Amino acid sequence: MPRMGDIVPYVIAVSDDVIEDLRERLARTRWPDQLPGTTWELGTDRDYLQDLCEHWLTDYDWRRWEAELNRHPQYTTGIDGEQIHFLHVRSPHADALPLIMTHGWPGSIVEFLDVIEPLTDPTAHGGDAADAFHVVCPSIPGFGFSGPTVTPDVTPRRVARMHAELMAQLGYDRYVAQGGDWGAVITAWLGADHADHVAGIHLNMVVAPPTDLDDLTDAERAALERRRRFRAEGTGYQEIQGTKPQSLAYGLTDSPAGLAGWIVEKFREWSDCGGDLTSAIDRDVLLTNLTIYWVTETAGSSARIYHAHRHAPERDQFPARVEVPTGCSIFPGENSQPSRRWAEARYNVTCWSEHTKGGHFAAMEQPAALVDDLRECFRPLR
């Protein structure tokens, strides 16, 4: 780990031994049975997963994707006892606005590969130089190349403090922030706790509890039903990762097929794919995300953020109110579908967009739409 405050250049260089071990484990996978006539009803479909793991073993080229990731300048630093890995891609336009983008679980910095260049160099991608950003993409502590966490209670609020310190170390006194999933929670805390430096935030997962339950619109009733179904059938992973993440970690760290089975189901369920995951997210991009979890051995530590969040005092779980200007992008495949009035009870909503395509992984599924939203949202704050 770098000394606290030191920023050290970083190049991803996974050893051949680690890649060979991954392939050997994939080849030796012991597959479970599956009830006849079922596919995804009880979890990840075995036929799908076997095909994906065969591709991972025989055709997937990690070195290609390692080189793709290494095209972007990367660094590590130590903050509050933890290592933070991050991409720092400066715009060719000197007056660009600094932007920190934070991923979630089960994602990684891979989520942002298709948006970094349009954001940093808009003139090369059909945009205006006035909309340029300097982009910082950290790996959340405990995720990916930040490595496993080594201190307890790494909550989203604490990560937000680390990210604020990171931006200060980089010399950015005024900046904007964006995120989805845990990145949305971390970004909300950045806006709430660090408003003297954060000019505004943007969320592609909007955490906003329902209000005015006696006067619901049809869309709000549908959102409540969606929320009820998700809580009833889709939150088992939260219960496990929020209570006993260490028990889960053994299987996910020992078996790449087990890791894929745990994560792939979330990508299928949460993306706007109509059941065909590859229609929304490229298979090699998905495997790059999985391989990062595997080679960094962070499946277990990434799950610990659920435990830390669940056991934090209520005042530290989510800000009661975020006053900095807030942009919200609502994608139809996202689990959280609040109405604008629900969102306005928690955020100072200044920009609101509802899309017809896209899901939880907006930067992967609809990168152009997300880039457009970020440009529009932050244009008045420059």
C-alpha positions as a Markdown table, in Angstrom:
| # | Residue | x | y | z |
|---|---|---|---|---|
| 1 | Met | 0.0 | 0.0 | 0.0 |
| 2 | Pro | 1.3 | 3.5 | -0.8 |
| 3 | Arg | 2.0 | 5.7 | 2.2 |
| 4 | Met | -0.9 | 7.8 | 3.2 |
| 5 | Gly | -1.2 | 10.7 | 0.8 |
| 6 | Asp | 1.3 | 9.4 | -1.7 |
| 7 | Ile | 0.0 | 9.1 | -5.3 |
| 8 | Val | 1.8 | 6.3 | -7.1 |
| 9 | Pro | 1.5 | 5.4 | -10.9 |
| 10 | Tyr | -0.1 | 2.0 | -11.4 |
| 11 | Val | -0.1 | -0.4 | -14.3 |
| 12 | Ile | -2.3 | -3.5 | -14.3 |
| 13 | Ala | -0.1 | -6.5 | -14.8 |
| 14 | Val | -1.7 | -9.8 | -13.8 |
| 15 | Ser | 0.8 | -12.7 | -13.6 |
| 16 | Asp | 0.7 | -15.6 | -16.1 |
| 17 | Asp | 0.4 | -17.9 | -13.1 |
| 18 | Val | -2.8 | -16.3 | -11.9 |
| 19 | Ile | -4.4 | -16.5 | -15.4 |
| 20 | Glu | -3.3 | -20.2 | -15.7 |
| 21 | Asp | -4.8 | -21.0 | -12.3 |
| 22 | Leu | -8.1 | -19.4 | -13.4 |
| 23 | Arg | -8.2 | -21.5 | -16.5 |
| 24 | Glu | -7.4 | -24.7 | -14.5 |
| 25 | Arg | -10.1 | -24.0 | -12.0 |
| 26 | Leu | -12.6 | -23.3 | -14.8 |
| 27 | Ala | -11.7 | -26.6 | -16.5 |
| 28 | Arg | -12.2 | -28.5 | -13.2 |
| 29 | Thr | -15.6 | -26.9 | -12.3 |
| 30 | Arg | -18.0 | -29.3 | -10.6 |
| 31 | Trp | -21.4 | -28.3 | -11.8 |
| 32 | Pro | -24.6 | -28.6 | -9.7 |
| 33 | Asp | -27.8 | -30.3 | -10.9 |
| 34 | Gln | -30.7 | -28.2 | -12.1 |
| 35 | Leu | -34.4 | -29.1 | -11.9 |
| 36 | Pro | -35.7 | -30.3 | -15.3 |
| 37 | Gly | -37.7 | -27.7 | -17.1 |
| 38 | Thr | -36.2 | -24.7 | -15.3 |
| 39 | Thr | -33.9 | -22.0 | -16.5 |
| 40 | Trp | -33.4 | -18.8 | -14.4 |
| 41 | Glu | -36.3 | -19.2 | -12.0 |
| 42 | Leu | -34.2 | -20.4 | -9.1 |
| 43 | Gly | -31.0 | -18.5 | -10.0 |
| 44 | Thr | -28.4 | -18.5 | -12.7 |
| 45 | Asp | -29.2 | -21.0 | -15.5 |
| 46 | Arg | -26.7 | -23.8 | -15.7 |
| 47 | Asp | -26.6 | -24.0 | -19.5 |
| 48 | Tyr | -25.9 | -20.3 | -19.8 |
| 49 | Leu | -23.2 | -20.4 | -17.2 |
| 50 | Gln | -21.5 | -23.4 | -18.7 |
| 51 | Asp | -21.4 | -21.7 | -22.0 |
| 52 | Leu | -20.0 | -18.4 | -20.5 |
| 53 | Cys | -17.4 | -20.3 | -18.5 |
| 54 | Glu | -16.3 | -22.3 | -21.6 |
| 55 | His | -15.8 | -18.9 | -23.4 |
| 56 | Trp | -13.9 | -17.6 | -20.4 |
| 57 | Leu | -11.7 | -20.7 | -20.6 |
| 58 | Thr | -11.1 | -21.0 | -24.3 |
| 59 | Asp | -11.7 | -17.7 | -26.1 |
| 60 | Tyr | -11.6 | -14.8 | -23.7 |
| 61 | Asp | -8.4 | -12.7 | -23.9 |
| 62 | Trp | -7.6 | -11.0 | -20.6 |
| 63 | Arg | -4.4 | -9.5 | -22.0 |
| 64 | Arg | -6.4 | -7.6 | -24.6 |
| 65 | Trp | -8.6 | -6.1 | -21.9 |
| 66 | Glu | -5.7 | -5.5 | -19.6 |
| 67 | Ala | -4.1 | -3.4 | -22.3 |
| 68 | Glu | -7.5 | -1.6 | -22.9 |
| 69 | Leu | -7.6 | -0.7 | -19.2 |
| 70 | Asn | -4.0 | 0.4 | -19.2 |
| 71 | Arg | -4.7 | 2.9 | -22.0 |
| 72 | His | -6.0 | 5.2 | -19.2 |
| 73 | Pro | -3.6 | 6.6 | -16.6 |
| 74 | Gln | -4.0 | 4.8 | -13.3 |
| 75 | Tyr | -2.7 | 5.4 | -9.8 |
| 76 | Thr | -3.0 | 4.2 | -6.2 |
| 77 | Thr | -2.9 | 6.2 | -3.0 |
| 78 | Gly | -3.5 | 5.6 | 0.7 |
| 79 | Ile | -6.3 | 7.3 | 2.5 |
| 80 | Asp | -7.7 | 6.6 | 6.0 |
| 81 | Gly | -5.8 | 3.3 | 6.3 |
| 82 | Glu | -7.1 | 1.9 | 2.9 |
| 83 | Gln | -5.6 | 1.7 | -0.6 |
| 84 | Ile | -7.5 | 3.4 | -3.4 |
| 85 | His | -6.9 | 2.6 | -7.0 |
| 86 | Phe | -8.2 | 5.1 | -9.6 |
| 87 | Leu | -8.2 | 6.2 | -13.2 |
| 88 | His | -7.4 | 9.8 | -13.7 |
| 89 | Val | -8.0 | 10.9 | -17.3 |
| 90 | Arg | -7.4 | 14.6 | -17.9 |
| 91 | Ser | -9.2 | 16.3 | -20.7 |
| 92 | Pro | -7.1 | 18.0 | -23.5 |
| 93 | His | -9.3 | 21.1 | -22.7 |
| 94 | Ala | -7.5 | 22.9 | -19.8 |
| 95 | Asp | -10.7 | 24.4 | -18.4 |
| 96 | Ala | -12.6 | 21.1 | -18.2 |
| 97 | Leu | -14.7 | 20.5 | -15.1 |
| 98 | Pro | -13.4 | 17.8 | -12.7 |
| 99 | Leu | -15.8 | 14.8 | -12.4 |
| 100 | Ile | -15.5 | 11.8 | -10.0 |
| 101 | Met | -17.5 | 8.8 | -11.1 |
| 102 | Thr | -18.2 | 5.9 | -8.7 |
| 103 | His | -19.3 | 2.4 | -9.6 |
| 104 | Gly | -21.2 | -0.1 | -7.5 |
| 105 | Trp | -21.6 | -3.8 | -6.8 |
| 106 | Pro | -21.2 | -6.1 | -8.8 |
| 107 | Gly | -19.5 | -3.6 | -11.1 |
| 108 | Ser | -16.1 | -2.0 | -11.3 |
| 109 | Ile | -14.2 | 0.7 | -13.3 |
| 110 | Val | -15.1 | -1.4 | -16.4 |
| 111 | Glu | -18.5 | 0.2 | -16.2 |
| 112 | Phe | -17.0 | 3.5 | -17.4 |
| 113 | Leu | -14.9 | 2.4 | -20.4 |
| 114 | Asp | -17.4 | 3.7 | -23.0 |
| 115 | Val | -18.0 | 7.1 | -21.4 |
| 116 | Ile | -14.5 | 8.2 | -20.4 |
| 117 | Glu | -13.4 | 9.5 | -23.8 |
| 118 | Pro | -16.6 | 11.2 | -24.8 |
| 119 | Leu | -16.5 | 13.0 | -21.4 |
| 120 | Thr | -12.9 | 14.0 | -21.5 |
| 121 | Asp | -12.6 | 14.8 | -25.2 |
| 122 | Pro | -16.1 | 15.8 | -26.4 |
| 123 | Thr | -14.9 | 17.4 | -29.6 |
| 124 | Ala | -13.7 | 14.0 | -30.8 |
| 125 | His | -17.1 | 12.5 | -30.1 |
| 126 | Gly | -19.6 | 15.0 | -31.6 |
| 127 | Gly | -19.7 | 17.3 | -28.6 |
| 128 | Asp | -18.5 | 20.8 | -27.6 |
| 129 | Ala | -15.3 | 21.6 | -25.8 |
| 130 | Ala | -17.3 | 23.6 | -23.3 |
| 131 | Asp | -18.7 | 20.3 | -22.0 |
| 132 | Ala | -15.3 | 18.7 | -21.3 |
| 133 | Phe | -14.5 | 16.9 | -18.0 |
| 134 | His | -11.4 | 15.8 | -16.2 |
| 135 | Val | -12.5 | 12.3 | -15.1 |
| 136 | Val | -11.6 | 10.4 | -12.0 |
| 137 | Cys | -12.9 | 6.8 | -11.6 |
| 138 | Pro | -11.9 | 5.2 | -8.2 |
| 139 | Ser | -12.2 | 1.5 | -7.5 |
| 140 | Ile | -14.2 | 1.6 | -4.2 |
| 141 | Pro | -12.0 | 0.3 | -1.3 |
| 142 | Gly | -12.5 | -3.4 | -1.2 |
| 143 | Phe | -13.2 | -3.6 | -4.9 |
| 144 | Gly | -10.9 | -4.5 | -7.8 |
| 145 | Phe | -7.4 | -3.0 | -7.9 |
| 146 | Ser | -8.0 | -1.1 | -4.6 |
| 147 | Gly | -7.6 | -4.6 | -3.1 |
| 148 | Pro | -9.4 | -6.0 | -0.1 |
| 149 | Thr | -10.2 | -3.6 | 2.7 |
| 150 | Val | -8.0 | -3.9 | 5.8 |
| 151 | Thr | -10.0 | -1.8 | 8.3 |
| 152 | Pro | -13.5 | -2.4 | 9.5 |
| 153 | Asp | -16.6 | -0.3 | 8.9 |
| 154 | Val | -15.9 | 0.9 | 5.4 |
| 155 | Thr | -19.3 | 2.5 | 4.9 |
| 156 | Pro | -20.4 | 4.5 | 1.9 |
| 157 | Arg | -20.2 | 7.7 | 4.0 |
| 158 | Arg | -16.6 | 6.9 | 4.9 |
| 159 | Val | -15.8 | 6.1 | 1.3 |
| 160 | Ala | -17.3 | 9.5 | 0.3 |
| 161 | Arg | -14.8 | 11.1 | 2.8 |
| 162 | Met | -12.0 | 9.2 | 1.1 |
| 163 | His | -13.1 | 10.3 | -2.3 |
| 164 | Ala | -13.3 | 13.9 | -1.1 |
| 165 | Glu | -9.7 | 13.6 | 0.2 |
| 166 | Leu | -8.6 | 12.0 | -3.1 |
| 167 | Met | -10.0 | 14.9 | -5.1 |
| 168 | Ala | -8.2 | 17.3 | -2.8 |
| 169 | Gln | -4.9 | 15.4 | -3.3 |
| 170 | Leu | -5.4 | 15.7 | -7.0 |
| 171 | Gly | -5.7 | 19.5 | -6.6 |
| 172 | Tyr | -9.4 | 19.7 | -7.4 |
| 173 | Asp | -11.1 | 22.2 | -5.1 |
| 174 | Arg | -14.4 | 22.3 | -7.0 |
| 175 | Tyr | -15.8 | 19.4 | -8.8 |
| 176 | Val | -19.0 | 17.4 | -9.6 |
| 177 | Ala | -19.8 | 13.7 | -8.9 |
| 178 | Gln | -21.7 | 10.9 | -10.5 |
| 179 | Gly | -22.7 | 7.4 | -9.5 |
| 180 | Gly | -25.1 | 4.5 | -9.5 |
| 181 | Asp | -25.7 | 1.6 | -7.1 |
| 182 | Trp | -23.3 | 2.1 | -4.2 |
| 183 | Gly | -21.8 | 4.8 | -6.3 |
| 184 | Ala | -25.1 | 6.7 | -6.0 |
| 185 | Val | -25.0 | 6.4 | -2.2 |
| 186 | Ile | -21.4 | 7.5 | -2.0 |
| 187 | Thr | -22.2 | 10.4 | -4.4 |
| 188 | Ala | -25.1 | 11.5 | -2.3 |
| 189 | Trp | -22.9 | 11.6 | 0.7 |
| 190 | Leu | -20.3 | 13.6 | -1.3 |
| 191 | Gly | -23.0 | 16.2 | -2.0 |
| 192 | Ala | -24.3 | 16.2 | 1.6 |
| 193 | Asp | -21.1 | 16.3 | 3.5 |
| 194 | His | -18.7 | 18.1 | 1.1 |
| 195 | Ala | -20.9 | 20.7 | -0.5 |
| 196 | Asp | -18.1 | 23.3 | 0.0 |
| 197 | His | -16.3 | 21.5 | -2.8 |
| 198 | Val | -19.0 | 19.5 | -4.7 |
| 199 | Ala | -20.8 | 21.8 | -7.1 |
| 200 | Gly | -23.4 | 19.2 | -8.0 |
| 201 | Ile | -24.1 | 15.5 | -8.3 |
| 202 | His | -25.8 | 13.2 | -10.8 |
| 203 | Leu | -27.4 | 9.8 | -10.1 |
| 204 | Asn | -28.5 | 7.0 | -12.4 |
| 205 | Met | -29.9 | 5.1 | -9.4 |
| 206 | Val | -32.1 | 7.5 | -7.4 |
| 207 | Val | -32.7 | 6.4 | -3.8 |
| 208 | Ala | -35.9 | 8.1 | -2.7 |
| 209 | Pro | -38.6 | 6.7 | -0.5 |
| 210 | Pro | -42.2 | 7.2 | -1.5 |
| 211 | Thr | -44.1 | 10.2 | -0.1 |
| 212 | Asp | -47.8 | 11.2 | -0.2 |
| 213 | Leu | -49.0 | 7.6 | -0.2 |
| 214 | Asp | -52.6 | 8.8 | -0.1 |
| 215 | Asp | -52.3 | 10.6 | -3.4 |
| 216 | Leu | -50.5 | 8.3 | -5.8 |
| 217 | Thr | -50.3 | 8.5 | -9.5 |
| 218 | Asp | -50.6 | 5.4 | -11.7 |
| 219 | Ala | -46.8 | 5.6 | -12.3 |
| 220 | Glu | -46.1 | 5.8 | -8.6 |
| 221 | Arg | -48.4 | 2.8 | -7.9 |
| 222 | Ala | -46.4 | 0.8 | -10.5 |
| 223 | Ala | -43.2 | 1.9 | -8.9 |
| 224 | Leu | -44.4 | 0.7 | -5.5 |
| 225 | Glu | -45.4 | -2.6 | -6.9 |
| 226 | Arg | -42.0 | -2.9 | -8.6 |
| 227 | Arg | -40.4 | -2.1 | -5.3 |
| 228 | Arg | -42.5 | -4.7 | -3.5 |
| 229 | Arg | -41.6 | -7.5 | -6.0 |
| 230 | Phe | -37.9 | -6.6 | -5.8 |
| 231 | Arg | -37.9 | -6.8 | -2.0 |
| 232 | Ala | -39.8 | -10.1 | -2.0 |
| 233 | Glu | -37.8 | -11.9 | -4.7 |
| 234 | Gly | -34.6 | -9.9 | -5.4 |
| 235 | Thr | -32.9 | -9.0 | -2.2 |
| 236 | Gly | -31.5 | -12.3 | -1.0 |
| 237 | Tyr | -28.0 | -11.2 | -1.9 |
| 238 | Gln | -28.4 | -8.2 | 0.3 |
| 239 | Glu | -29.3 | -10.4 | 3.3 |
| 240 | Ile | -26.3 | -12.6 | 2.9 |
| 241 | Gln | -23.8 | -9.9 | 2.1 |
| 242 | Gly | -25.2 | -7.7 | 4.8 |
| 243 | Thr | -25.0 | -10.3 | 7.5 |
| 244 | Lys | -22.5 | -13.1 | 6.7 |
| 245 | Pro | -20.2 | -11.9 | 3.9 |
| 246 | Gln | -17.3 | -14.0 | 5.1 |
| 247 | Ser | -19.2 | -17.2 | 4.7 |
| 248 | Leu | -19.9 | -16.4 | 1.1 |
| 249 | Ala | -16.4 | -15.3 | 0.4 |
| 250 | Tyr | -14.9 | -18.8 | 0.5 |
| 251 | Gly | -16.9 | -20.1 | -2.4 |
| 252 | Leu | -16.6 | -16.9 | -4.5 |
| 253 | Thr | -12.8 | -16.7 | -3.9 |
| 254 | Asp | -12.2 | -20.4 | -4.7 |
| 255 | Ser | -14.4 | -21.0 | -7.7 |
| 256 | Pro | -14.6 | -18.8 | -10.7 |
| 257 | Ala | -17.7 | -20.5 | -11.9 |
| 258 | Gly | -19.2 | -19.8 | -8.4 |
| 259 | Leu | -18.2 | -16.2 | -8.7 |
| 260 | Ala | -19.8 | -15.9 | -12.2 |
| 261 | Gly | -22.9 | -17.6 | -11.0 |
| 262 | Trp | -23.3 | -15.1 | -8.2 |
| 263 | Ile | -22.7 | -12.0 | -10.2 |
| 264 | Val | -24.0 | -12.8 | -13.7 |
| 265 | Glu | -27.6 | -13.3 | -12.4 |
| 266 | Lys | -27.5 | -9.6 | -11.1 |
| 267 | Phe | -26.4 | -8.3 | -14.5 |
| 268 | Arg | -29.2 | -10.2 | -16.2 |
| 269 | Glu | -31.9 | -9.2 | -13.7 |
| 270 | Trp | -30.9 | -5.6 | -13.4 |
| 271 | Ser | -30.1 | -4.7 | -17.0 |
| 272 | Asp | -32.7 | -3.8 | -19.6 |
| 273 | Cys | -32.0 | -7.0 | -21.6 |
| 274 | Gly | -35.4 | -8.8 | -21.9 |
| 275 | Gly | -33.7 | -11.9 | -20.7 |
| 276 | Asp | -30.9 | -11.8 | -23.3 |
| 277 | Leu | -27.9 | -10.4 | -21.4 |
| 278 | Thr | -25.6 | -10.1 | -24.4 |
| 279 | Ser | -28.2 | -7.8 | -26.0 |
| 280 | Ala | -27.4 | -5.2 | -23.4 |
| 281 | Ile | -23.8 | -5.9 | -22.3 |
| 282 | Asp | -21.0 | -7.4 | -24.4 |
| 283 | Arg | -19.9 | -10.9 | -23.1 |
| 284 | Asp | -16.2 | -10.0 | -23.0 |
| 285 | Val | -17.0 | -6.8 | -21.1 |
| 286 | Leu | -18.9 | -8.9 | -18.6 |
| 287 | Leu | -16.0 | -11.3 | -18.3 |
| 288 | Thr | -13.5 | -8.5 | -17.8 |
| 289 | Asn | -15.6 | -7.3 | -14.9 |
| 290 | Leu | -15.6 | -10.8 | -13.5 |
| 291 | Thr | -11.9 | -11.3 | -14.1 |
| 292 | Ile | -11.1 | -8.2 | -12.1 |
| 293 | Tyr | -13.0 | -9.6 | -9.1 |
| 294 | Trp | -11.1 | -12.9 | -9.5 |
| 295 | Val | -7.5 | -11.7 | -10.0 |
| 296 | Thr | -7.8 | -9.1 | -7.1 |
| 297 | Glu | -9.5 | -11.6 | -4.8 |
| 298 | Thr | -12.1 | -9.0 | -3.8 |
| 299 | Ala | -15.4 | -10.9 | -4.1 |
| 300 | Gly | -15.5 | -11.2 | -0.3 |
| 301 | Ser | -14.3 | -7.7 | 0.6 |
| 302 | Ser | -16.6 | -6.0 | -1.9 |
| 303 | Ala | -19.5 | -7.8 | -0.2 |
| 304 | Arg | -18.5 | -6.3 | 3.2 |
| 305 | Ile | -19.8 | -2.8 | 2.2 |
| 306 | Tyr | -23.3 | -4.3 | 2.7 |
| 307 | His | -22.4 | -5.4 | 6.2 |
| 308 | Ala | -20.8 | -2.1 | 7.1 |
| 309 | His | -23.8 | -0.1 | 5.7 |
| 310 | Arg | -26.4 | -2.3 | 7.5 |
| 311 | His | -24.7 | -2.0 | 10.8 |
| 312 | Ala | -23.9 | 1.7 | 10.7 |
| 313 | Pro | -25.9 | 4.1 | 12.8 |
| 314 | Glu | -29.0 | 5.2 | 10.9 |
| 315 | Arg | -27.7 | 8.8 | 10.6 |
| 316 | Asp | -24.7 | 7.4 | 8.6 |
| 317 | Gln | -26.7 | 5.2 | 6.2 |
| 318 | Phe | -28.2 | 7.9 | 3.9 |
| 319 | Pro | -28.4 | 11.7 | 4.1 |
| 320 | Ala | -31.7 | 13.1 | 5.0 |
| 321 | Arg | -31.4 | 15.8 | 2.4 |
| 322 | Val | -28.9 | 16.7 | -0.4 |
| 323 | Glu | -29.0 | 20.4 | -1.1 |
| 324 | Val | -26.4 | 20.7 | -3.9 |
| 325 | Pro | -27.9 | 20.7 | -7.5 |
| 326 | Thr | -28.8 | 17.1 | -8.4 |
| 327 | Gly | -29.4 | 15.5 | -11.7 |
| 328 | Cys | -31.4 | 12.3 | -12.0 |
| 329 | Ser | -31.5 | 9.8 | -14.9 |
| 330 | Ile | -34.3 | 7.3 | -14.7 |
| 331 | Phe | -33.8 | 4.2 | -16.8 |
| 332 | Pro | -36.6 | 1.7 | -17.3 |
| 333 | Gly | -34.6 | -1.4 | -16.2 |
| 334 | Glu | -33.5 | 0.1 | -12.9 |
| 335 | Asn | -35.0 | -1.4 | -9.8 |
| 336 | Ser | -35.6 | 2.0 | -8.2 |
| 337 | Gln | -38.2 | 4.0 | -10.1 |
| 338 | Pro | -39.1 | 7.0 | -7.9 |
| 339 | Ser | -41.3 | 9.8 | -9.2 |
| 340 | Arg | -39.8 | 13.3 | -9.4 |
| 341 | Arg | -41.8 | 14.5 | -6.4 |
| 342 | Trp | -40.4 | 11.6 | -4.3 |
| 343 | Ala | -36.9 | 12.5 | -5.4 |
| 344 | Glu | -37.4 | 16.2 | -4.7 |
| 345 | Ala | -38.2 | 15.4 | -1.1 |
| 346 | Arg | -34.6 | 14.1 | -0.7 |
| 347 | Tyr | -32.6 | 16.0 | -3.3 |
| 348 | Asn | -32.4 | 19.5 | -4.8 |
| 349 | Val | -33.4 | 18.2 | -8.2 |
| 350 | Thr | -32.4 | 20.5 | -11.0 |
| 351 | Cys | -32.2 | 18.1 | -13.9 |
| 352 | Trp | -34.5 | 15.1 | -14.6 |
| 353 | Ser | -34.5 | 12.8 | -17.5 |
| 354 | Glu | -36.6 | 9.6 | -18.2 |
| 355 | His | -35.3 | 7.2 | -20.8 |
| 356 | Thr | -37.0 | 4.4 | -22.8 |
| 357 | Lys | -34.0 | 2.0 | -22.8 |
| 358 | Gly | -31.4 | 1.1 | -20.3 |
| 359 | Gly | -31.1 | -0.4 | -16.8 |
| 360 | His | -29.0 | -0.5 | -13.7 |
| 361 | Phe | -25.7 | -0.4 | -15.5 |
| 362 | Ala | -26.4 | 2.8 | -17.4 |
| 363 | Ala | -22.8 | 3.6 | -18.4 |
| 364 | Met | -22.5 | 0.1 | -20.0 |
| 365 | Glu | -25.9 | -0.2 | -21.5 |
| 366 | Gln | -26.6 | 3.4 | -22.7 |
| 367 | Pro | -23.3 | 5.3 | -22.6 |
| 368 | Ala | -24.3 | 8.0 | -25.1 |
| 369 | Ala | -27.5 | 8.8 | -23.2 |
| 370 | Leu | -25.6 | 9.0 | -19.9 |
| 371 | Val | -23.0 | 11.3 | -21.4 |
| 372 | Asp | -25.7 | 13.6 | -22.8 |
| 373 | Asp | -27.4 | 13.7 | -19.4 |
| 374 | Leu | -24.1 | 14.6 | -17.6 |
| 375 | Arg | -23.3 | 17.3 | -20.1 |
| 376 | Glu | -26.8 | 18.8 | -19.7 |
| 377 | Cys | -26.9 | 18.4 | -15.9 |
| 378 | Phe | -23.5 | 20.0 | -15.2 |
| 379 | Arg | -23.5 | 22.7 | -17.9 |
| 380 | Pro | -25.0 | 25.4 | -15.7 |
| 381 | Leu | -22.5 | 24.6 | -12.9 |
| 382 | Arg | -19.3 | 25.4 | -14.9 |
